[in-house]
């Protein structure tokens, strides 16, 4: 299998953490890819018209899109427990992950707004709205001990990726001071090899 990725992508990091945890990382070839707003990448668009990272390309050529769907596939392939199979906890974990994925989407848009928006066309209220979605999302997880102290699953992986991306791209945002329980959670997660190995490069 091949996984298109960038070391800076929190979505690709999610898949890499899952693959390591499931013992599948050695079966996956990491293929660097570059995508950016306003920049064409015709070759990558042939793989996915959405031009998003990551994509999993199976050995027979089929393509699996979306980081969550890729993790779900790997979880099934590896017989893992990253996604509960049934019952109320399954829907809670999937809902928590959807919130975390949306937070990452908003953080990525904030990054693009600051880095790629043409001079003079910035929309501060739009930026603030998206950042507030991520920030208030952190506040919600600060008060969810069942997530912070629960089993390692797709929700915890998603939270690791959110906090890691905040450190990587928004180092001065102050999330550690504002959310000490999230800080303690993230520090504890640093003990996992999958989290250490997949950390983004120094900004």
C-alpha positions, 0 to 999 in steps of 0.5 A: 500500500502507498500513503500520500502524506506530508510530515506537516499534515495532521490528517496524515499524522492520524493515519500514521499513528493508527498504522503504527498502533496496528502494526501495519506501518511496515506494509505502507510506503509513504509517498510525499506529496505537496498540495497548496491552495491556489497551486495546481497539482495535476498529477495528484488531482488524478488520484483525488480531485479533492487534492487533499492529504492523505490518500491510501492507494491499495496494491491493486490500485483502488484509492481510499480517501479521507483520513478517518475512512483510511483509519477505519480500513486499517483498523479492520485490516489489522483487527484493531480496536481503534474504532468501537464495533458497536453500541453507544461508545461507537457513536460517541467515539465517532462523534468526538472524532468528527468534532476533532476533524472539524477543528483541524479543518478550521485550524488549517483554514486559519493557517491558509488565511494567514499564509496564503491570502493575498495582501489586503484581502484578509477577513479577520472575522472569518479567521476569528470564527474558525479559530473560535471553533477550534478553541471552544472545541478544546474547551469541550475536551478539557472537560471530558475525562472519559476521552482523556483517560479512556482507551487509546482510540480514534478520538484520542488519536484525533485529539493528539493531532489537534494539539500537535498541530496547535503546537506546530502552527500556532505555538503562541496561542496559549492552549497549554495554559488555558487547558491544563488537562489537555496539556497533561493528556498530550504530555502523557501521549508523548510516551507512545512511540506512534506519537513520537515518530509521527510528530511534525518537523520543527516549524 
